Amino acid sequence: MKHYKYNKVKASSLWLVPAAMLSLLTVATSCSDEFLEEKKNYDNVSVDIYNYEAGCNGRVNDIYSWCLPTVNDITWKYPSMGSADAAAKSTEEYTGFSDFVNPEIELSSTSSTNGVPDFFMGTQNNIQEAVYGRIRNINDAIEGISGGTLNDEQKQIYLGQCYFFRAWCYYNLVKWYGGVPLLDKKLDPVEGVYVPRSSARECFDFILADLDRAADMLREKTTQGGWTGSDWGRVTTGTALALKGRVLLLWASPLFNRGNDAQRWTNAYNQMKADLNVIDACGYGLFHTSNNVNGSDFALQFLQSGKNPEAVFVTLYNNVASDDGLDNQKNNPWERAIRPSNTGGSGKTAGYMLVQMFPMADGKIPSGTGTYTKLETSEYTYEAQYPFMNRDPRFYRTFAFPGFRWAYNGDPTQRDAHNPSYDNGKNYVVWNYVWYTSLNDQGNPESGNSYAADNLLSSKSGIYVRKKSDDADVNGSPLYQYAPTASKGAGPFFSAAPLIELRYAEVLLNLAEAACGAGDMAFAVEQLKKIRQRAGYTAENNYGLQANLVSDQAACMSAILYERQIEFAYEGKRFDDMRRWMLFDGGAVAVSGAPSSWTLTGWGGNTCTWLGFKPFNGQRRENIEFRVADKYGVGGTQYDSDPLVNAGTERLAGVDFRNADLTTQLENLKQWYQENLVAKEKKGDGRDSQHNDLYINFRPNYYFLGFPTGVQSANKKLQQTIGWGDYNNGGAPGTFDPFAE
């Protein structure tokens, strides 16, 4: 495929971006673009292309290439996908204060110092990256396709995809800002054109209307099992209706529904329940196999190279590891990001708070967390020294501890001769226990002077994030190329694993939440059971669910939010859930200058109290590592400095999750830990200059973000959000109220 270049043009105003430009990349399909090559029209789009199917197809492919989610930190371009970014580091998943929760930083909309993140505009000099540049491109395509000479059936297929992505773009704006300018047509780039912010209700109506259009236009093409062949991965009627369910749920949630208007819940429930059959007709459903062992189905759902019923909205990748300068390389970087450094990756450190909160083997929350007080606690005792004992099957597919198998295919010694081979990765076991070089450091939770086994040394994690990994014990045909000496990209895992933004499990949990909000807890619990059954629970203990969920709405809602937290860990969903349920302070703290309509009057005036959820504000998160026992003393800084190995201590065979008898293996590992390792708390969140603990502080005005100085400078008439200073008005309080009609 040729590399199509585009011009970078600076816009004088955010929604006055120039005409759309093409940079056709390898996206979710392998559709033809010969027509565009023949036209040699790589910069500005001629209306003539809309008279040909190849032209329309290329234009829509371009929209995919710029709008599909990617595995990156959260930015104005893309939502969070589970990396340790500003969103995920504001949740239980990671430690280390993001700017959203840092008590020593207050975000500003009138200064570039500690400036509020920009999820509204992005770069002004690249129209493809600017949010409204993308929307303008979509509007251009909608107008062009509508006015072209294709027949109605052909037009509907392309227009349906365009309307979906316009709704997707606006959804990602509205969830942050409440109300934004709405553009349903392409505006000419001339001075003086201005579109004011619309209310939240108007924005939701607009998004829902676009999704209904998309669903209707794609219905005939996609409700007989969805796209086939190389078209699989395109959005369908089911994709549109699934996103519609997410949008309806957001509108009914406390962030936008401060008075707990029951009609919003009922409306969401009725529509989502009616839409479920249509979503199913598009070929979607929970991913299952006939051989689910220790949560293997949960792991395998992320590793389907072909049509996957779980993947309702998905970005596809390839495993090209090319150094030839072509643009045909589109890898999923997740595998290389989470794999330990002695395999060629970099590793992600799981926050201990989430480790503690994961269910025990009976499906109940561990006692002592104090987080969901309306949920029954487990009969199993949580063992802080051995957190891996007796846990939910998903636990073992989300985290990796010293002594866990984590097989892969590749020779890591080509990158570093001191890396352990483990039969070219086929029998790899992560041994990430550590030792210290001094006894003083060994007892200091702030010390970083620890070194990990198997040549991990200083590039280690105490507990690894394992979620979405291409585990060779689960997937016998890995989706990556292992290219240890490749120079392009970080390497060596060049992965084609798909990225699922919206899973079928979310469709069910969104529906469960709407049902609970509407008062049909019995139906909500039925959806929870489906999720729990796939995880590995059975009817024998009611899928690990307590009996009163069908009668206690608050307990039922708590169970749903807890299930979301576990099921979607490290998938970029938790921060959105915490914001829409106002779990940082329960919504009890007022925003300065906000009208009474902002006051939370539903849920007893405090969502945290109603749910029995411990507010996230005022807490802190720590890390944990496993160091060698005192009897081994200290060690050096090199690959051969391991005091345990040097003492001749034998390691166990790694815990093999293919073996149905997991309990015996874990008991053996526990005994080995008892003899050889000590769990040590490590500093996670920040401390002040005097080494005093600091605590999470998400300020109430952060629930709706203000515009940073760059956005305001480029858009002088743009109203600032209440609770934020107006840069264009000398820092005076913002006046835009998203709830105003």
Residue pairs with C-beta under 8 A, 6 or more apart in sequence:
1 24
1 25
1 26
1 33
1 326
1 327
1 328
2 37
3 326
3 327
4 22
4 23
4 24
4 36
4 42
5 23
5 42
5 43
6 21
6 22
6 23
6 42
6 43
6 128
7 21
7 43
8 125
8 126
8 127
9 17
9 18
9 125
9 127
10 124
10 125
11 17
11 18
11 124
11 127
11 130
11 133
11 189
11 714
12 189
12 191
12 714
13 191
13 193
13 194
13 714
13 715
14 120
14 121
14 124
14 130
14 131
14 132
14 711
14 714
14 715
15 132
15 135
15 136
15 181
15 183
15 187
15 193
15 195
16 187
16 189
16 190
16 191
16 193
17 127
17 130
17 132
17 133
17 136
17 189
18 127
18 189
19 44
19 45
19 140
19 189
20 44
20 45
20 62
20 127
20 133
20 136
20 137
20 140
20 141
21 42
21 43
21 44
21 45
21 127
21 128
22 36
22 41
22 42
22 43
22 45
22 58
22 59
22 62
23 62
23 65
23 66
23 128
24 33
24 36
24 58
24 61
24 62
24 65
25 65
25 327
25 330
26 65
26 318
26 327
26 328
26 330
27 61
27 64
27 65
27 68
27 316
27 330
28 64
28 68
28 233
28 234
28 314
28 315
28 316
29 61
29 64
29 230
29 231
29 232
29 233
29 234
30 230
31 57
31 58
31 61
31 230
31 231
32 54
32 57
33 54
33 57
33 58
33 61
34 54
35 49
35 52
35 54
35 55
35 58
36 42
36 49
36 54
36 55
36 58
39 46
39 48
39 49
39 55
41 49
45 59
45 140
45 144
47 144
47 147
47 148
48 55
49 55
49 56
49 58
49 59
49 144
50 56
50 59
50 144
50 145
50 147
50 148
50 149
50 150
51 148
51 149
51 150
52 150
53 150
53 154
56 141
56 144
56 145
56 148
56 150
56 154
56 155
56 158
57 158
59 141
59 144
59 145
59 158
60 141
60 158
60 161
60 162
62 137
63 134
63 137
63 138
63 141
63 161
63 162
63 165
64 161
64 165
64 234
66 128
66 129
66 134
66 137
67 134
67 138
67 165
67 168
67 169
68 315
69 78
69 79
69 81
69 315
69 499
69 501
70 77
70 78
70 81
70 315
70 499
71 81
71 83
71 332
71 333
71 334
71 337
71 499
72 78
72 81
72 83
73 80
73 83
73 85
73 86
74 80
74 85
74 86
74 87
74 119
74 572
75 119
75 122
76 118
76 119
76 120
76 121
76 122
76 129
76 130
76 131
77 122
77 129
77 131
79 172
79 501
79 572
80 86
80 87
80 88
80 572
80 575
81 334
81 499
81 501
81 571
81 572
82 88
82 93
82 334
82 465
82 467
82 468
82 569
82 570
82 571
82 572
83 337
83 348
84 93
84 94
84 96
84 348
84 349
85 98
86 98
86 99
86 100
86 117
87 98
87 100
87 572
87 575
87 576
88 94
88 570
88 572
88 574
88 575
89 95
89 96
89 97
89 98
89 101
90 98
90 100
90 101
90 575
90 578
90 698
91 354
91 574
91 575
91 578
92 351
92 353
92 354
92 357
92 565
92 574
92 616
92 621
93 350
93 351
93 354
93 569
93 570
93 574
94 348
94 349
94 350
94 351
94 621
95 349
95 351
95 352
95 353
95 621
95 622
95 623
95 684
95 685
96 684
96 685
96 686
97 103
97 104
97 105
97 685
97 686
97 694
97 696
99 105
99 107
99 114
99 117
100 107
100 698
100 702
101 584
101 616
101 696
101 697
101 698
102 686
102 694
102 697
103 694
103 695
103 696
103 697
104 686
104 688
104 694
105 114
106 114
106 699
107 114
107 115
107 116
107 117
107 699
107 702
108 114
108 115
108 116
108 725
109 115
109 116
109 706
109 707
109 708
109 709
109 712
109 720
109 724
109 725
109 726
109 727
109 734
110 709
110 725
110 726
110 727
110 731
111 709
112 708
112 709
112 710
115 708
115 709
116 705
116 706
116 707
116 708
116 724
117 705
117 708
118 707
118 708
118 710
118 711
119 131
119 172
119 173
119 176
119 177
119 705
120 131
120 173
120 176
120 177
120 180
120 707
120 711
121 130
121 131
121 132
121 710
121 711
121 714
122 129
122 130
122 131
123 129
123 130
124 130
124 710
124 714
126 133
127 133
127 136
127 137
128 134
128 137
131 169
131 172
131 173
132 181
132 183
134 165
134 169
135 166
135 169
135 170
135 183
136 183
136 186
136 187
138 162
138 165
138 166
138 169
139 166
139 183
139 184
139 185
139 186
140 186
141 158
141 162
142 159
142 162
142 163
142 166
143 185
143 186
145 155
145 158
145 159
145 162
146 155
146 159
148 155
150 158
153 220
156 217
156 218
156 220
156 221
157 217
157 218
157 221
159 213
159 217
160 213
160 214
160 215
160 216
160 217
160 218
160 221
160 235
160 237
160 240
161 214
161 218
161 234
161 235
163 210
163 211
163 213
163 214
163 217
163 240
164 210
164 211
164 214
164 218
164 235
164 239
164 240
164 243
165 235
166 210
167 207
167 208
167 210
167 211
167 214
167 240
167 243
167 247
168 243
170 180
170 182
170 203
170 206
170 207
170 210
171 207
171 243
171 246
171 247
173 180
173 203
174 180
174 200
174 203
174 204
174 207
175 250
175 576
175 579
175 580
176 704
176 705
177 197
177 704
177 705
177 707
177 721
177 738
178 200
178 203
178 256
178 704
178 721
178 738
178 739
179 197
179 198
179 199
179 200
179 202
179 203
179 736
179 738
180 197
180 198
180 203
181 195
181 196
181 197
181 198
181 718
182 195
182 198
182 202
182 203
182 206
183 195
184 206
187 193
187 195
194 717
196 717
196 719
197 718
197 719
197 736
198 206
199 738
199 739
199 740
199 741
200 256
200 738
200 739
201 741
204 247
204 250
204 251
204 256
207 247
208 244
208 247
208 248
211 240
211 241
211 243
211 244
211 247
212 240
212 244
214 235
214 237
214 240
215 237
215 240
215 241
215 244
215 278
216 237
218 235
218 236
218 237
218 240
219 237
219 278
221 227
221 236
222 236
222 237
222 238
222 282
223 236
223 237
223 238
223 278
223 281
223 282
224 281
225 281
225 282
225 283
226 232
226 236
226 238
226 282
226 283
226 284
226 307
227 233
227 234
227 236
228 307
232 306
232 307
233 311
233 314
233 315
233 316
233 498
235 313
236 282
236 283
237 278
237 279
237 282
238 278
238 279
238 280
238 281
238 282
238 283
238 284
238 312
239 282
239 312
239 313
239 502
241 275
241 278
241 279
242 279
242 284
242 312
242 313
242 502
242 506
242 507
242 510
243 313
243 502
244 271
244 272
244 275
245 268
245 271
245 272
245 275
245 507
245 510
245 511
245 514
246 502
246 506
246 510
248 267
248 268
248 271
248 272
248 514
249 268
249 272
249 510
249 513
249 514
249 580
250 256
250 580
251 257
251 264
251 268
252 261
252 264
252 265
252 267
252 268
252 514
252 517
253 580
253 581
254 260
254 580
254 581
254 582
254 587
254 600
254 602
254 603
254 607
255 579
255 580
255 581
255 582
255 703
256 580
256 739
257 264
257 602
258 587
258 597
258 598
258 599
258 600
258 601
258 602
258 739
259 601
259 602
260 601
260 602
260 603
261 602
262 517
262 518
262 519
264 517
265 514
265 517
265 518
265 519
266 518
268 514
268 517
268 518
269 511
269 514
269 515
269 517
269 518
269 520
270 518
272 510
272 511
272 514
273 511
273 514
273 515
273 523
276 507
276 511
279 312
279 504
279 507
283 307
283 309
284 309
284 310
284 311
284 312
284 504
284 507
285 309
285 310
285 504
286 309
286 310
286 504
286 505
286 508
286 530
286 531
286 534
287 297
287 300
287 301
287 304
287 308
287 309
287 310
287 504
287 534
288 297
288 534
289 296
289 297
289 300
292 534
292 536
293 657
293 658
293 659
293 660
294 393
294 396
294 536
294 657
294 658
294 660
294 662
295 392
295 393
295 394
295 395
295 396
295 397
295 535
295 536
295 657
296 397
296 474
296 657
296 658
297 534
298 393
298 394
298 397
298 534
298 535
298 536
299 397
299 469
299 471
299 474
300 474
300 475
301 308
301 310
301 500
301 503
302 468
302 497
302 498
302 500
303 470
303 474
303 475
303 479
303 497
304 310
304 311
304 498
305 477
305 479
305 496
305 498
308 314
308 498
308 500
309 504
310 500
310 503
310 504
310 505
311 498
311 500
311 503
311 504
312 500
312 502
312 503
312 504
312 506
312 507
313 500
313 501
313 502
314 498
314 499
314 500
314 501
315 498
315 499
315 501
316 496
316 498
317 330
317 331
317 332
317 495
317 496
317 497
317 498
317 499
318 328
318 329
318 330
318 331
318 496
319 331
319 479
319 480
319 481
319 494
319 495
319 496
320 328
320 329
320 330
320 331
320 481
320 494
321 329
321 331
321 481
321 483
321 486
321 488
321 489
321 491
321 494
322 328
322 329
322 488
323 486
323 487
323 488
329 488
329 489
329 494
331 489
331 494
331 495
331 496
332 495
332 496
332 497
332 498
332 499
333 489
333 490
333 495
334 468
334 495
334 497
334 499
335 345
335 469
335 470
335 480
335 493
335 495
335 497
336 344
336 345
336 346
336 489
336 490
336 491
336 492
336 493
336 495
337 345
337 346
337 347
337 348
338 345
338 346
338 347
338 348
338 464
338 465
338 466
338 467
338 468
338 469
339 345
339 346
339 347
339 406
339 408
339 469
339 493
340 347
340 406
340 430
340 432
340 456
340 460
340 461
340 464
341 347
341 456
341 459
341 460
342 412
342 416
342 419
342 420
342 454
342 455
342 456
343 408
343 410
343 412
343 419
343 425
343 428
344 410
344 412
344 415
344 482
344 484
344 491
344 492
344 493
345 493
346 459
346 490
347 459
347 460
347 461
347 464
348 461
348 464
348 465
348 570
349 461
349 462
349 463
349 464
349 465
349 623
350 398
350 399
350 461
350 463
350 464
350 465
351 621
351 623
351 684
352 462
352 463
352 621
352 622
352 623
352 624
352 681
352 684
353 619
353 621
353 622
354 565
354 569
355 387
355 399
355 463
355 624
356 366
356 368
356 369
356 382
356 387
357 365
357 366
357 369
357 371
357 565
358 366
358 391
358 392
358 394
358 395
358 398
358 566
359 365
359 366
359 378
359 391
359 392
359 395
359 544
359 566
360 366
360 378
360 379
360 380
360 382
360 390
360 391
360 392
361 378
361 380
361 390
361 391
361 392
362 378
362 379
362 380
362 541
362 544
363 378
363 392
363 532
363 537
363 541
363 543
363 544
363 545
364 375
364 376
364 377
364 378
364 379
364 380
364 544
364 546
365 371
365 372
365 375
365 376
365 377
365 378
365 562
366 377
366 378
366 380
366 382
367 377
367 378
367 381
367 382
368 377
368 382
370 614
371 613
371 614
372 558
372 561
372 562
372 611
372 612
372 613
373 612
373 613
373 614
374 552
374 554
374 555
374 558
374 611
374 612
375 546
375 555
375 558
375 559
375 562
375 612
376 546
380 389
380 390
383 389
383 670
384 679
385 673
385 674
385 678
385 679
386 669
386 670
386 673
386 679
387 401
387 463
387 624
387 679
388 395
388 396
388 399
388 401
388 404
388 666
388 669
389 666
389 667
389 670
390 663
390 666
392 535
392 544
392 566
393 535
393 536
394 535
394 566
394 567
396 404
396 657
396 662
397 466
397 467
397 657
398 465
398 466
398 467
398 569
398 570
399 463
399 464
399 465
399 466
400 406
400 430
400 463
400 464
400 465
400 466
401 430
401 432
401 463
401 464
401 626
402 430
402 431
402 432
402 433
402 453
402 626
402 673
402 677
403 429
403 430
403 431
403 651
403 652
403 654
403 655
403 669
403 672
403 673
404 429
404 430
404 466
404 654
404 655
404 657
405 427
405 428
405 429
405 473
405 654
405 655
405 656
405 657
406 428
406 429
406 430
406 464
406 466
406 469
406 471
406 654
407 425
407 426
407 427
407 428
407 471
407 472
407 473
408 425
408 426
408 428
408 470
408 471
408 472
408 478
408 482
408 493
409 424
409 425
409 426
409 472
409 478
409 482
410 424
410 425
410 482
410 484
410 492
410 493
411 421
411 424
411 425
411 482
411 484
412 419
412 420
412 421
412 425
412 484
412 492
413 419
413 421
414 484
414 485
415 484
415 485
415 492
416 455
418 455
418 639
419 454
419 455
420 428
420 454
420 455
422 428
422 429
425 472
425 482
426 472
427 654
428 654
429 651
429 653
429 654
430 464
430 654
431 452
431 453
431 454
431 651
432 452
432 453
432 454
432 456
432 460
432 461
432 462
432 464
432 625
432 626
433 452
433 453
433 625
433 626
433 627
433 628
433 644
433 676
433 677
434 450
434 451
434 452
434 453
434 460
434 462
434 625
434 626
434 627
434 628
435 450
435 451
435 627
435 628
435 632
435 634
435 635
435 641
435 642
435 643
435 644
436 442
436 447
436 449
436 450
436 451
436 627
436 634
436 635
437 449
437 451
437 634
437 635
437 636
437 637
438 449
438 634
439 634
440 447
441 447
441 449
441 450
442 627
442 634
442 680
445 622
445 680
445 681
445 682
445 683
446 683
446 687
446 691
448 458
450 458
450 460
450 625
450 627
451 457
451 458
451 460
451 635
451 636
451 637
451 641
452 458
452 459
452 460
453 642
453 644
453 645
454 639
455 639
457 637
457 638
457 639
458 637
462 623
462 624
462 625
462 626
462 682
463 623
463 624
463 625
465 570
467 569
467 570
467 571
468 497
468 570
468 571
470 478
470 479
470 480
470 493
470 495
470 497
472 478
473 656
473 657
473 658
479 495
479 496
479 497
480 493
480 494
480 495
480 496
480 497
481 493
481 494
482 492
482 493
482 494
483 491
483 492
483 494
484 491
484 492
485 491
485 492
486 492
486 494
500 571
503 568
503 571
505 531
505 534
505 567
505 568
506 568
506 573
508 527
508 530
508 531
509 527
509 528
509 531
509 560
509 563
509 564
509 567
511 527
512 523
512 524
512 525
512 527
512 528
512 560
513 524
513 557
513 560
513 561
513 564
515 521
515 523
515 524
515 527
516 524
516 553
516 556
516 557
516 560
517 557
519 553
521 549
521 550
521 551
521 552
521 553
521 556
522 550
524 549
524 556
524 560
525 545
525 549
525 550
525 556
528 543
528 545
528 549
528 559
528 560
528 563
529 539
529 542
529 543
529 545
531 563
531 567
532 543
532 544
532 545
532 563
533 543
535 567
537 543
537 544
545 559
546 555
546 559
548 555
549 555
549 556
549 559
550 556
554 610
554 611
554 612
555 612
557 611
558 611
558 612
558 613
561 577
561 581
561 611
561 613
564 573
564 574
564 577
565 574
565 577
568 574
577 583
578 584
578 616
579 703
581 607
581 611
582 600
582 607
582 608
582 703
583 607
583 608
583 611
583 613
583 615
583 616
584 615
584 616
584 617
584 696
584 698
585 608
585 615
585 617
585 698
585 700
586 600
586 606
586 607
586 608
586 609
586 610
586 613
586 615
587 600
587 603
587 605
587 606
587 607
588 600
588 605
588 606
588 608
589 700
590 598
590 599
590 700
591 598
591 700
591 701
591 703
591 722
591 723
592 701
592 723
592 733
593 722
593 723
593 733
593 734
594 722
594 723
594 737
595 722
595 737
595 739
597 737
597 739
597 740
598 722
598 737
598 739
599 605
600 606
600 607
603 609
603 610
603 611
604 610
607 613
608 614
608 615
616 696
616 698
617 695
617 696
617 697
617 698
618 695
618 696
618 697
619 695
619 696
620 684
620 685
620 693
620 694
620 695
620 696
621 684
621 685
621 696
622 681
622 682
622 683
622 684
622 685
623 681
623 682
623 683
623 684
624 679
624 680
624 681
624 682
625 679
625 680
625 682
626 673
626 677
626 678
626 679
626 680
627 677
627 678
627 680
628 635
628 643
628 644
628 676
628 677
628 678
629 675
629 676
629 677
629 678
630 678
632 643
632 644
632 647
632 649
632 676
633 643
634 643
635 641
635 642
635 643
635 646
640 646
644 676
649 676
651 672
652 668
652 669
652 672
655 662
655 665
655 666
655 669
656 665
659 665
685 693
685 694
685 695
685 696
686 694
687 693
687 694
688 694
700 723
701 721
701 723
701 724
704 721
704 722
704 723
704 738
705 721
705 724
706 720
706 721
706 723
706 724
706 725
706 734
707 715
707 718
707 720
707 721
707 724
709 727
711 718
712 718
712 720
712 726
712 727
712 728
713 727
713 728
716 728
718 728
719 734
719 735
719 736
720 726
720 727
720 728
720 729
720 734
720 735
720 736
721 734
721 736
721 738
722 733
722 734
722 735
722 736
722 737
723 733
723 734
724 733
724 734
725 731
725 732
725 733
725 734
726 732
726 733
726 734
726 735
